[in-house]
Amino acid sequence: MVAIDFLGLVATIVLIGLRYPHYVLLAICIYECSRIFIAIFLHAHIHYIIAAGAFGSLTTSHVQASAIGFLILFSGSLANYIVSLLFGGIAFERTASLLNPLATLRYPFAVVNFRLCILSCVIQTWKIFI
């Protein structure tokens, strides 16, 4: 079952980039698709998907090792990081612009993917320890 949490999507857009919401939605699609593809590739049975940007969750079964669970959990962040590296531009932005969601950027798609990577890593790590 797939559920879309619009409050989580809006919160992700506000935290990632209000100036570039279309890039944020594209980065969220990359994030969710990579999690689904990795779960299918590792033969995990997907029961429930909540698409809420960085706040989303994916419930699986038939995951034997905890390392596979961690790989599924952080695969979206890894995909966003790889996309941000492929599109480049992070090295050419100011450090303050990398963290400011209202900043005007030269390479917005790369920076938005980088921001989503960082935010989702923090939230997923928080979910592990809570």
C-alpha angles and dihedrals in degrees: 000000000000124000127182117212106203093187090058091047092051091046090051091049091050093048097041105038133330091183094058109035093153091058090047091054091049090050090050089053090052090048095051096040092052091051091050094046093049092048091051092045091052091048095244115154110236113218104168137008124193109192104204103137112246090353096057128115139208122206116205139168135200092052105146104184129042089228090064089050090053090048091053091045095052100031093097091054091047092051091051090049092050091049091050090052093047093052091044122195099114090103090053096053125085115254091239089055091054091062102035112088091198096052123118108239136201093209104027100167093055093046094046090053090048092051092049089049092054095043095047092047090053093047095045091049089050090051091053095055098040 
